[in-house]
Amino acid sequence: MLRTAICLSLLATVASAGDAPAEKPLTGAATPANLALAPADRDAADHAALLSLFPLVTAALNTQKLDDLAPLLAPGASLTFVDQSVAHDVPELKATFARWLNASSDLAGVTFVPLIDRPAQIIGDTALVTGTSRDLYHLKDGNTLTVPARWSATLLRQDGAWRLASLHCGANLVDNPILDIALMRAKQSAVHLIWLVTASALLAGLVVGLFAGRRSARSTLAP
C-alpha cells in the first residue's frame, strides 16, 4: 500500500507540472521582445550589418551617386584613395571625381572591386576591416587597367548604425600598370627629345655650313 501511494503521488506531481504554465523570461533576458541579443548573436548581427554596408558604399562610388554616401559616413570621415587624394565629406568626394574625370584626363571612369580578406575586428563601438581590391580604371582610348590595391577601414557605431569613419587605399608603387604607362610615356618623351635635339643640331650644322660656304665663296671671288 505504501508503494502504491508513493507512485500515485509521483504521478500527480508529474501531471501537475505538465499542466503548469511555462516560466516567463526574466526581465532583460535575451529575447526578441526586448531586442536584447546574447553576445554571440549580437556579434553575428554586427558582422552582418558591416557586410551589408560595404556594397552600399561601393555602389555609390561606382555609379557616382555620391549623395547616397551622406548617411553612411561618420562625421569627420577621412577617405584616402590610391592616388593619395583625401576627401572628408560628399562635396570633397565630388571634387575628387571631377578632378579624376575632367576633360584633360585620360580616365573615363573607375570601378572599385573591394574584397574583405578577414572577419571584422569589433572592439566596442569600433570595427576594423581590411581587404584587397582589383580596381578597374577605364581609359578614354577604350583600354581598361586593372590595379591591385589594399585597403583598410574603420567604422563607428553611432545611433545604432555602423558608419564609415576612415578608409585608406594603397597600391604597389613599383609594380602597377599605371606606373608602367607613365614610364612608357617618359621613355617616348625621352626618345622624342633625343630626336628633337639631334634634328636641331643637324639643322644648326646645316645653317652654319651654308653661311660658312657663302663666306668662303665671297672670299674666293674677291680681287
Backbone torsions as a table, in degrees:
resi	resn	phi	psi	omega
1	MET	NA	-41.3	-179.9
2	LEU	-62.9	-41.5	179.7
3	ARG	-64.0	-41.3	-179.7
4	THR	-63.2	-41.4	179.8
5	ALA	-63.7	-40.5	179.2
6	ILE	-63.5	-43.5	-179.6
7	CYS	-62.7	-42.9	179.3
8	LEU	-63.8	-37.7	178.9
9	SER	-64.5	-41.9	179.1
10	LEU	-64.9	-41.8	179.3
11	LEU	-62.7	-40.4	179.2
12	ALA	-64.4	-38.8	179.2
13	THR	-64.2	-44.0	179.6
14	VAL	-63.5	-43.2	-178.4
15	ALA	-63.1	-44.1	-179.1
16	SER	-66.3	-33.4	177.3
17	ALA	-66.3	-38.0	179.6
18	GLY	-68.4	-30.5	-179.5
19	ASP	-84.0	-13.6	-176.5
20	ALA	-69.0	144.0	178.4
21	PRO	-64.8	150.3	-179.4
22	ALA	-63.7	149.4	-179.1
23	GLU	-70.2	134.4	178.9
24	LYS	-78.4	145.0	178.4
25	PRO	-65.8	151.4	177.7
26	LEU	-70.6	154.2	177.3
27	THR	-58.4	130.6	179.9
28	GLY	87.7	3.9	178.8
29	ALA	-68.7	159.6	-176.3
30	ALA	-77.6	86.9	179.8
31	THR	-132.4	153.6	178.4
32	PRO	-60.7	-25.8	-175.7
33	ALA	-61.4	-38.6	-179.6
34	ASN	-105.7	10.2	174.7
35	LEU	59.1	19.3	177.1
36	ALA	-94.8	120.9	-178.0
37	LEU	-101.5	146.6	173.4
38	ALA	-63.2	156.0	-176.6
39	PRO	-52.0	-45.6	-178.8
40	ALA	-63.8	-42.0	179.7
41	ASP	-68.2	-38.7	179.1
42	ARG	-63.9	-40.1	178.4
43	ASP	-63.5	-43.4	179.0
44	ALA	-63.6	-39.7	178.8
45	ALA	-64.9	-39.4	178.3
46	ASP	-63.7	-44.6	179.1
47	HIS	-62.2	-40.7	178.8
48	ALA	-64.6	-40.7	179.1
49	ALA	-64.7	-40.3	179.1
50	LEU	-65.8	-42.0	179.7
51	LEU	-64.2	-33.3	-179.4
52	SER	-76.3	-19.6	-177.9
53	LEU	-75.1	-39.7	-172.9
54	PHE	-65.0	-40.1	175.2
55	PRO	-61.5	-32.7	178.4
56	LEU	-67.2	-44.2	178.4
57	VAL	-63.8	-45.0	-178.4
58	THR	-63.0	-44.0	-179.6
59	ALA	-63.3	-40.5	179.6
60	ALA	-63.6	-39.7	179.4
61	LEU	-70.4	-44.8	-175.1
62	ASN	-69.6	-32.0	179.0
63	THR	-94.0	-3.0	-177.4
64	GLN	59.4	27.4	171.8
65	LYS	-89.8	68.7	-168.7
66	LEU	-69.9	-21.7	176.7
67	ASP	-64.0	-24.4	178.6
68	ASP	-66.1	-17.0	-178.8
69	LEU	-80.7	-17.2	-174.4
70	ALA	-52.6	-48.7	-179.2
71	PRO	-76.5	-7.7	-177.5
72	LEU	-96.7	-9.5	-177.3
73	LEU	-100.9	137.8	174.8
74	ALA	-76.5	151.8	175.8
75	PRO	-57.0	134.3	-179.3
76	GLY	76.2	20.9	-179.1
77	ALA	-61.0	155.0	179.0
78	SER	-135.1	117.3	-179.5
79	LEU	-116.9	117.8	-180.0
80	THR	-111.8	122.9	-175.8
81	PHE	-97.0	179.5	-173.8
82	VAL	-58.3	-36.3	179.7
83	ASP	-81.3	8.4	178.4
84	GLN	67.6	17.6	169.6
85	SER	-75.8	147.2	-174.5
86	VAL	-123.4	135.9	175.4
87	ALA	-129.7	140.8	-177.5
88	HIS	-111.7	-12.5	-179.9
89	ASP	-158.1	-178.4	-176.0
90	VAL	-63.3	-44.8	177.9
91	PRO	-57.8	-40.0	178.8
92	GLU	-70.3	-32.8	174.8
93	LEU	-63.4	-42.4	178.6
94	LYS	-62.9	-39.0	178.3
95	ALA	-65.5	-37.7	178.8
96	THR	-63.8	-47.2	179.7
97	PHE	-65.8	-36.6	178.3
98	ALA	-63.0	-37.6	178.5
99	ARG	-69.8	-41.0	179.1
100	TRP	-62.5	-39.4	-168.3
101	LEU	-110.2	24.5	-179.3
102	ASN	-71.0	171.4	-172.9
103	ALA	-61.2	-31.3	-177.6
104	SER	-86.4	-4.6	-178.3
105	SER	-83.7	150.2	174.8
106	ASP	-80.3	-9.3	-172.6
107	LEU	-89.9	130.1	177.9
108	ALA	-101.0	-23.2	-179.6
109	GLY	178.4	166.6	-179.8
110	VAL	-133.7	138.1	173.5
111	THR	-121.1	114.5	179.1
112	PHE	-87.3	135.3	-178.3
113	VAL	-129.4	70.1	-176.6
114	PRO	-78.3	145.2	175.1
115	LEU	-129.8	134.4	176.7
116	ILE	-83.1	127.2	-174.3
117	ASP	-100.2	-3.4	177.5
118	ARG	-160.2	157.4	179.3
119	PRO	-60.1	147.5	179.1
120	ALA	-62.1	142.4	174.3
121	GLN	-95.7	110.4	-175.4
122	ILE	-104.7	121.1	178.9
123	ILE	-124.7	99.5	-177.1
124	GLY	63.8	-119.3	180.0
125	ASP	-101.0	19.9	178.7
126	THR	-123.1	136.4	178.3
127	ALA	-126.0	136.4	177.3
128	LEU	-112.7	127.1	-177.1
129	VAL	-130.8	137.5	177.5
130	THR	-129.7	159.7	179.1
131	GLY	-174.6	-172.3	178.8
132	THR	-121.1	171.6	177.8
133	SER	-157.1	144.4	172.4
134	ARG	-120.8	82.9	-172.5
135	ASP	-77.1	145.6	-178.4
136	LEU	-106.6	121.2	178.5
137	TYR	-106.3	111.1	-176.1
138	HIS	-90.9	121.0	-177.2
139	LEU	-94.8	156.8	-178.1
140	LYS	-69.1	-17.6	178.3
141	ASP	-84.9	3.7	177.6
142	GLY	98.3	-11.7	179.0
143	ASN	-82.2	156.8	177.0
144	THR	-129.1	128.9	178.7
145	LEU	-103.9	134.6	175.3
146	THR	-101.8	118.3	-175.8
147	VAL	-114.2	110.8	175.8
148	PRO	-68.2	140.9	-179.4
149	ALA	-147.9	163.8	171.6
150	ARG	-121.9	152.4	-178.8
151	TRP	-146.4	157.6	174.5
152	SER	-139.6	146.5	-176.8
153	ALA	-137.4	145.7	173.7
154	THR	-118.1	130.3	-179.7
155	LEU	-122.8	146.4	-179.8
156	LEU	-119.4	139.7	174.9
157	ARG	-88.5	116.4	-178.4
158	GLN	-131.4	126.3	-178.9
159	ASP	55.2	37.8	176.7
160	GLY	80.4	3.3	-179.5
161	ALA	-127.5	148.0	178.2
162	TRP	-85.1	134.7	178.7
163	ARG	-132.1	147.0	-178.6
164	LEU	-76.4	120.6	-179.4
165	ALA	-103.1	-32.4	-177.0
166	SER	-151.4	138.5	175.0
167	LEU	-139.8	129.8	178.2
168	HIS	-132.4	124.5	-179.8
169	CYS	-115.8	145.8	178.4
170	GLY	-148.1	147.0	177.9
171	ALA	-120.3	162.9	177.9
172	ASN	-66.9	120.0	-175.0
173	LEU	-73.0	-20.7	-175.5
174	VAL	-111.9	-0.9	-178.5
175	ASP	-149.2	84.5	173.9
176	ASN	-155.6	152.4	-172.7
177	PRO	-65.5	-28.6	178.2
178	ILE	-66.1	-40.9	176.4
179	LEU	-64.5	-38.9	178.8
180	ASP	-59.8	-42.4	179.2
181	ILE	-65.6	-42.4	179.2
182	ALA	-61.0	-42.4	178.9
183	LEU	-65.9	-39.5	179.7
184	MET	-63.3	-42.1	178.8
185	ARG	-67.0	-36.3	178.3
186	ALA	-64.2	-41.2	178.4
187	LYS	-64.2	-42.4	178.8
188	GLN	-63.0	-39.4	178.2
189	SER	-65.1	-39.6	178.8
190	ALA	-64.4	-41.6	178.2
191	VAL	-63.2	-44.7	178.4
192	HIS	-61.1	-38.9	179.5
193	LEU	-65.5	-41.5	179.0
194	ILE	-62.1	-44.5	178.6
195	TRP	-63.4	-38.9	-179.7
196	LEU	-65.4	-44.2	178.9
197	VAL	-63.9	-42.5	-179.9
198	THR	-63.6	-45.5	179.6
199	ALA	-63.5	-40.1	178.8
200	SER	-63.6	-40.9	179.7
201	ALA	-64.8	-41.6	178.9
202	LEU	-64.8	-41.6	179.8
203	LEU	-65.1	-42.2	178.6
204	ALA	-62.7	-42.2	178.4
205	GLY	-63.3	-37.9	179.0
206	LEU	-65.6	-43.8	-179.9
207	VAL	-64.3	-45.4	179.2
208	VAL	-61.7	-42.4	179.5
209	GLY	-64.3	-38.2	-179.9
210	LEU	-65.1	-46.7	179.3
211	PHE	-66.0	-38.3	179.2
212	ALA	-65.4	-37.8	178.8
213	GLY	-65.7	-42.5	179.4
214	ARG	-63.7	-42.4	179.8
215	ARG	-64.1	-38.9	178.1
216	SER	-66.0	-38.2	179.7
217	ALA	-66.0	-41.0	177.9
218	ARG	-62.8	-40.8	179.6
219	SER	-64.0	-34.4	-179.1
220	THR	-71.3	-39.8	-178.3
221	LEU	-77.3	-16.3	-178.5
222	ALA	-69.1	141.7	-179.4
223	PRO	-69.6	NA	NA
